[in-house]
Amino acid sequence: MNAWGIRRVGSVTTIRAELRKLPAFMRRDLLIALSYRAAFITDWLSMFAQILMIYFVGRIVSPDAIPEYGGTQATYMEFVAVGITVSSFMGVGLGRVFAAIRQEQVLGTLETLLLTPTALTTVQIGSVVYDLAYVPIRTFIFLGLTSLVFGTTYDWSGLVPAAVVLIAFVPFVWGVGVLAAAWTLTFKRGTGVVGILTSVLTIGSGAYFPLEVIPGWAESIFAWSPVTIALEASRDALLGGAGFLDVLPSILLLIPFAAASLAFGVWTFRLALERERRRGSLGLY
């Protein structure tokens, strides 16, 4: 097994065999979602409640406090709606990767699962494949509802450039999620850490307010956050009509952050896994 958790047969990596297993994970999570209809409906009701909250808060926020994108003054609701879009993608990486490991621990099936011919990377990707399909659909509907019900305006020509930005951003989040999973393996509890990390990254990115309102030293730090970079590029595309070439510098800036995050997360998770195996505590929680 290599550093990424992919098994080898001779000198050939069995990637194709592992990819064929992903639809099974997708089908499992889809059936679970359909089985718990109340949770599914609650998610959509919560989204609509979130839209209402943003709308009413936006009525007391001065339009002059919101930055311009592409020479157009954005409303507070448009500003925050794009912030929620990026936050949703971040939630997939941090929440689901961590939750997948934690769920197997609680059920007592983690050690058994790791003994199967399925690579660990396949298990991790399979745990989020449903969300990677569901979150973009949810996001598109979210933006559509804000536009239809509350009259927000987006430049839909920027949808593809924004999607490319998010694709470059996902590996960074994935690496942080794997790092959180390593924490869970070692300390058995990680909900609080993941919650704090998500809050810091979300608040520091300027998802709900312009970074200019925070102290200058903090603004300088958070301006280099990959979350901030992805968020501002997405706003440039969806609110200012920026094209692919306009957001390309942000994409190129995200790539080294994504590579470093993913490599460090996988390395840390491998160390945590080997440590728990040596101690014989892999199945404990």
MIGUKOL-613762 format. One record per residue (C-alpha): residue number from 1; x, z, y. Coordinates in Angstrom, 1 decimal. Layout:
BEGIN
<rec NUM,<X,Z,Y>>
...
***
This chain:
BEGIN
<rec 1,<0.0,0.0,0.0>>
<rec 2,<1.4,-0.9,3.4>>
<rec 3,<1.3,1.1,6.7>>
<rec 4,<-2.2,-0.3,7.5>>
<rec 5,<-3.7,0.9,4.2>>
<rec 6,<-4.0,-2.6,2.7>>
<rec 7,<-3.1,-2.9,-1.0>>
<rec 8,<-0.8,-5.6,-2.2>>
<rec 9,<-0.9,-7.5,-5.5>>
<rec 10,<2.7,-8.7,-6.1>>
<rec 11,<3.8,-10.1,-2.7>>
<rec 12,<0.3,-11.3,-1.6>>
<rec 13,<-1.9,-9.2,0.6>>
<rec 14,<-5.4,-9.1,-0.7>>
<rec 15,<-7.1,-9.4,2.7>>
<rec 16,<-9.7,-11.9,1.6>>
<rec 17,<-10.9,-9.6,-1.2>>
<rec 18,<-11.1,-6.7,1.3>>
<rec 19,<-13.1,-8.8,3.8>>
<rec 20,<-15.7,-9.6,1.2>>
<rec 21,<-16.5,-5.9,1.0>>
<rec 22,<-17.5,-5.6,4.7>>
<rec 23,<-21.0,-7.1,4.3>>
<rec 24,<-21.7,-4.2,1.9>>
<rec 25,<-20.9,-1.7,4.6>>
<rec 26,<-23.1,-3.7,7.0>>
<rec 27,<-26.0,-3.7,4.6>>
<rec 28,<-25.7,0.0,4.0>>
<rec 29,<-25.7,1.0,7.6>>
<rec 30,<-28.6,-1.4,8.4>>
<rec 31,<-30.7,0.1,5.6>>
<rec 32,<-29.9,3.6,6.9>>
<rec 33,<-30.9,2.6,10.4>>
<rec 34,<-34.2,1.2,9.1>>
<rec 35,<-34.8,4.2,7.0>>
<rec 36,<-34.6,6.6,10.0>>
<rec 37,<-36.9,4.7,12.3>>
<rec 38,<-37.4,7.7,14.5>>
<rec 39,<-33.7,7.8,15.4>>
<rec 40,<-33.8,4.0,16.0>>
<rec 41,<-36.8,4.3,18.4>>
<rec 42,<-35.3,7.3,20.1>>
<rec 43,<-32.1,5.3,20.9>>
<rec 44,<-34.2,2.7,22.7>>
<rec 45,<-36.3,5.3,24.5>>
<rec 46,<-33.1,7.1,25.6>>
<rec 47,<-31.7,3.8,26.9>>
<rec 48,<-34.9,3.2,29.0>>
<rec 49,<-34.7,6.8,30.3>>
<rec 50,<-31.1,6.2,31.3>>
<rec 51,<-32.1,3.1,33.2>>
<rec 52,<-34.8,5.2,35.1>>
<rec 53,<-32.2,7.9,35.9>>
<rec 54,<-29.8,5.3,37.3>>
<rec 55,<-32.5,3.7,39.3>>
<rec 56,<-33.6,7.0,41.0>>
<rec 57,<-30.0,8.1,41.7>>
<rec 58,<-29.3,4.7,43.1>>
<rec 59,<-32.0,5.2,45.7>>
<rec 60,<-30.1,8.1,47.3>>
<rec 61,<-26.7,6.4,47.2>>
<rec 62,<-25.6,4.4,50.2>>
<rec 63,<-25.1,0.7,49.5>>
<rec 64,<-22.0,0.8,51.6>>
<rec 65,<-20.3,3.2,49.2>>
<rec 66,<-20.4,0.6,46.4>>
<rec 67,<-17.6,-2.0,46.3>>
<rec 68,<-18.1,-5.8,46.7>>
<rec 69,<-17.5,-8.2,43.9>>
<rec 70,<-16.9,-11.8,44.6>>
<rec 71,<-17.9,-11.2,48.2>>
<rec 72,<-21.3,-9.9,47.1>>
<rec 73,<-22.4,-6.3,47.7>>
<rec 74,<-23.3,-4.7,44.4>>
<rec 75,<-26.1,-2.1,44.1>>
<rec 76,<-25.5,1.2,42.5>>
<rec 77,<-27.6,0.3,39.5>>
<rec 78,<-25.6,-2.9,38.9>>
<rec 79,<-22.4,-1.0,39.3>>
<rec 80,<-23.3,1.7,36.8>>
<rec 81,<-25.0,-0.7,34.3>>
<rec 82,<-21.7,-2.5,33.7>>
<rec 83,<-20.0,0.9,33.4>>
<rec 84,<-22.4,1.9,30.7>>
<rec 85,<-21.7,-1.5,29.0>>
<rec 86,<-18.0,-0.7,28.6>>
<rec 87,<-18.7,3.0,27.8>>
<rec 88,<-20.9,1.8,24.8>>
<rec 89,<-18.0,-0.1,23.3>>
<rec 90,<-15.7,2.9,23.8>>
<rec 91,<-18.3,5.1,22.0>>
<rec 92,<-18.1,2.8,18.9>>
<rec 93,<-14.4,3.2,18.5>>
<rec 94,<-14.2,6.9,19.2>>
<rec 95,<-17.5,8.1,17.7>>
<rec 96,<-17.9,6.0,14.5>>
<rec 97,<-14.3,6.0,13.2>>
<rec 98,<-14.2,9.8,13.6>>
<rec 99,<-17.7,10.2,12.2>>
<rec 100,<-17.0,8.1,9.2>>
<rec 101,<-14.1,10.3,8.1>>
<rec 102,<-16.0,13.5,8.9>>
<rec 103,<-19.1,12.4,7.0>>
<rec 104,<-17.0,11.7,3.9>>
<rec 105,<-15.4,15.2,4.2>>
<rec 106,<-18.7,17.0,4.5>>
<rec 107,<-20.2,15.1,1.6>>
<rec 108,<-17.1,15.8,-0.5>>
<rec 109,<-16.5,12.1,-1.2>>
<rec 110,<-13.4,11.4,0.9>>
<rec 111,<-10.9,12.0,-1.9>>
<rec 112,<-12.9,10.0,-4.4>>
<rec 113,<-13.3,7.2,-1.9>>
<rec 114,<-9.6,7.0,-1.3>>
<rec 115,<-9.0,6.6,-5.0>>
<rec 116,<-11.1,3.5,-5.2>>
<rec 117,<-9.6,0.0,-5.0>>
<rec 118,<-10.9,-0.3,-1.4>>
<rec 119,<-8.2,-0.1,1.3>>
<rec 120,<-8.5,2.6,3.8>>
<rec 121,<-8.5,0.1,6.6>>
<rec 122,<-11.5,-1.6,5.0>>
<rec 123,<-13.3,1.7,4.9>>
<rec 124,<-12.6,2.3,8.6>>
<rec 125,<-13.6,-1.2,9.7>>
<rec 126,<-16.6,-1.2,7.5>>
<rec 127,<-17.8,2.0,9.1>>
<rec 128,<-18.1,0.4,12.5>>
<rec 129,<-19.0,-3.2,11.5>>
<rec 130,<-22.7,-2.5,12.0>>
<rec 131,<-22.1,-1.1,15.4>>
<rec 132,<-19.9,-4.0,16.4>>
<rec 133,<-22.9,-6.2,15.8>>
<rec 134,<-25.5,-3.9,17.2>>
<rec 135,<-23.8,-2.7,20.4>>
<rec 136,<-23.5,-6.2,21.9>>
<rec 137,<-27.2,-6.9,21.2>>
<rec 138,<-28.1,-3.5,22.7>>
<rec 139,<-25.9,-4.1,25.7>>
<rec 140,<-27.4,-7.6,26.4>>
<rec 141,<-30.9,-6.1,26.2>>
<rec 142,<-29.9,-3.2,28.4>>
<rec 143,<-28.6,-5.6,31.1>>
<rec 144,<-31.7,-7.8,30.7>>
<rec 145,<-34.1,-4.8,31.1>>
<rec 146,<-32.4,-3.7,34.3>>
<rec 147,<-32.7,-7.3,35.6>>
<rec 148,<-36.3,-7.8,34.5>>
<rec 149,<-37.7,-4.4,35.5>>
<rec 150,<-35.6,-3.3,38.5>>
<rec 151,<-34.5,-6.7,39.9>>
<rec 152,<-30.7,-6.2,39.4>>
<rec 153,<-28.7,-9.4,39.6>>
<rec 154,<-25.9,-10.4,37.3>>
<rec 155,<-23.8,-13.6,37.2>>
<rec 156,<-24.4,-14.6,33.7>>
<rec 157,<-21.6,-17.2,33.8>>
<rec 158,<-19.3,-14.2,33.7>>
<rec 159,<-20.7,-13.1,30.3>>
<rec 160,<-18.1,-14.9,28.2>>
<rec 161,<-15.1,-13.7,30.3>>
<rec 162,<-16.4,-10.2,30.1>>
<rec 163,<-16.8,-10.5,26.4>>
<rec 164,<-13.2,-11.6,26.1>>
<rec 165,<-12.1,-8.6,28.1>>
<rec 166,<-14.0,-6.3,25.8>>
<rec 167,<-12.5,-8.0,22.7>>
<rec 168,<-9.0,-7.2,24.1>>
<rec 169,<-10.1,-3.7,24.9>>
<rec 170,<-11.6,-2.8,21.5>>
<rec 171,<-8.2,-2.4,19.7>>
<rec 172,<-7.2,0.3,22.3>>
<rec 173,<-10.4,2.2,21.6>>
<rec 174,<-10.0,1.7,17.8>>
<rec 175,<-6.5,3.2,18.0>>
<rec 176,<-7.8,6.3,19.9>>
<rec 177,<-10.6,6.6,17.3>>
<rec 178,<-8.1,6.5,14.4>>
<rec 179,<-6.1,9.2,16.2>>
<rec 180,<-9.2,11.3,16.4>>
<rec 181,<-9.8,10.7,12.7>>
<rec 182,<-6.3,12.0,12.0>>
<rec 183,<-7.1,15.1,14.0>>
<rec 184,<-10.2,15.6,11.9>>
<rec 185,<-8.2,15.3,8.7>>
<rec 186,<-5.7,17.9,9.8>>
<rec 187,<-7.9,20.4,11.6>>
<rec 188,<-11.3,19.6,9.9>>
<rec 189,<-13.1,19.8,13.2>>
<rec 190,<-13.0,17.2,15.9>>
<rec 191,<-16.4,16.9,17.6>>
<rec 192,<-15.3,18.9,20.6>>
<rec 193,<-12.0,17.0,21.0>>
<rec 194,<-13.7,13.6,20.7>>
<rec 195,<-16.4,14.7,23.3>>
<rec 196,<-13.8,15.9,25.8>>
<rec 197,<-11.7,12.7,25.3>>
<rec 198,<-14.7,10.5,25.8>>
<rec 199,<-15.8,12.3,28.9>>
<rec 200,<-12.4,12.2,30.5>>
<rec 201,<-12.0,8.5,29.8>>
<rec 202,<-15.5,7.7,31.0>>
<rec 203,<-15.4,9.8,34.2>>
<rec 204,<-11.8,8.7,35.0>>
<rec 205,<-12.7,5.0,34.6>>
<rec 206,<-15.2,5.0,37.5>>
<rec 207,<-18.1,4.2,35.3>>
<rec 208,<-20.5,6.2,37.4>>
<rec 209,<-18.8,6.2,40.8>>
<rec 210,<-16.0,4.3,42.6>>
<rec 211,<-12.6,5.8,42.0>>
<rec 212,<-12.0,5.9,45.8>>
<rec 213,<-14.1,9.1,45.9>>
<rec 214,<-11.6,11.2,43.8>>
<rec 215,<-8.3,12.6,45.0>>
<rec 216,<-5.6,10.1,45.6>>
<rec 217,<-3.2,11.4,42.9>>
<rec 218,<-6.0,11.2,40.3>>
<rec 219,<-7.0,7.7,41.5>>
<rec 220,<-3.4,6.5,41.0>>
<rec 221,<-3.3,7.8,37.4>>
<rec 222,<-6.8,6.6,36.3>>
<rec 223,<-6.2,3.2,37.9>>
<rec 224,<-3.8,2.5,35.0>>
<rec 225,<-6.2,3.6,32.4>>
<rec 226,<-7.1,0.8,30.0>>
<rec 227,<-10.8,1.8,30.3>>
<rec 228,<-10.6,1.3,34.1>>
<rec 229,<-8.8,-2.0,33.7>>
<rec 230,<-11.5,-3.3,31.2>>
<rec 231,<-14.3,-1.9,33.4>>
<rec 232,<-13.1,-3.5,36.7>>
<rec 233,<-12.5,-6.8,35.0>>
<rec 234,<-16.0,-6.7,33.5>>
<rec 235,<-17.5,-6.0,36.9>>
<rec 236,<-15.6,-8.8,38.4>>
<rec 237,<-17.0,-11.2,35.8>>
<rec 238,<-20.6,-9.9,35.7>>
<rec 239,<-21.1,-9.0,39.3>>
<rec 240,<-18.6,-11.3,41.1>>
<rec 241,<-18.7,-14.4,38.8>>
<rec 242,<-15.0,-14.2,38.0>>
<rec 243,<-13.9,-16.8,35.5>>
<rec 244,<-11.6,-16.5,32.5>>
<rec 245,<-8.5,-17.3,34.6>>
<rec 246,<-9.5,-14.6,37.1>>
<rec 247,<-9.7,-11.9,34.4>>
<rec 248,<-6.7,-13.1,32.4>>
<rec 249,<-4.2,-10.7,34.2>>
<rec 250,<-6.4,-7.8,33.1>>
<rec 251,<-6.5,-9.1,29.6>>
<rec 252,<-2.7,-9.5,29.5>>
<rec 253,<-2.4,-6.0,30.9>>
<rec 254,<-4.7,-4.6,28.1>>
<rec 255,<-2.8,-6.2,25.2>>
<rec 256,<0.2,-3.9,25.2>>
<rec 257,<-2.0,-0.8,25.7>>
<rec 258,<-4.1,-2.0,22.8>>
<rec 259,<-1.1,-2.7,20.5>>
<rec 260,<0.5,0.7,21.3>>
<rec 261,<-2.7,2.6,20.8>>
<rec 262,<-3.5,0.9,17.5>>
<rec 263,<0.0,1.3,16.1>>
<rec 264,<0.3,5.0,17.1>>
<rec 265,<-3.2,5.8,15.8>>
<rec 266,<-2.6,4.2,12.4>>
<rec 267,<0.9,5.8,12.1>>
<rec 268,<-0.6,9.2,13.0>>
<rec 269,<-3.5,8.8,10.5>>
<rec 270,<-1.1,7.9,7.8>>
<rec 271,<1.0,11.0,8.4>>
<rec 272,<-2.1,13.2,8.4>>
<rec 273,<-3.3,11.6,5.2>>
<rec 274,<0.0,12.1,3.4>>
<rec 275,<0.2,15.7,4.6>>
<rec 276,<-3.2,16.6,3.3>>
<rec 277,<-2.5,14.9,0.0>>
<rec 278,<0.7,17.0,-0.4>>
<rec 279,<-1.2,20.2,0.4>>
<rec 280,<-4.1,19.2,-1.9>>
<rec 281,<-6.6,19.9,0.9>>
<rec 282,<-7.9,16.4,1.4>>
<rec 283,<-11.3,17.2,0.0>>
<rec 284,<-11.7,20.4,2.0>>
<rec 285,<-13.6,20.8,5.2>>
***
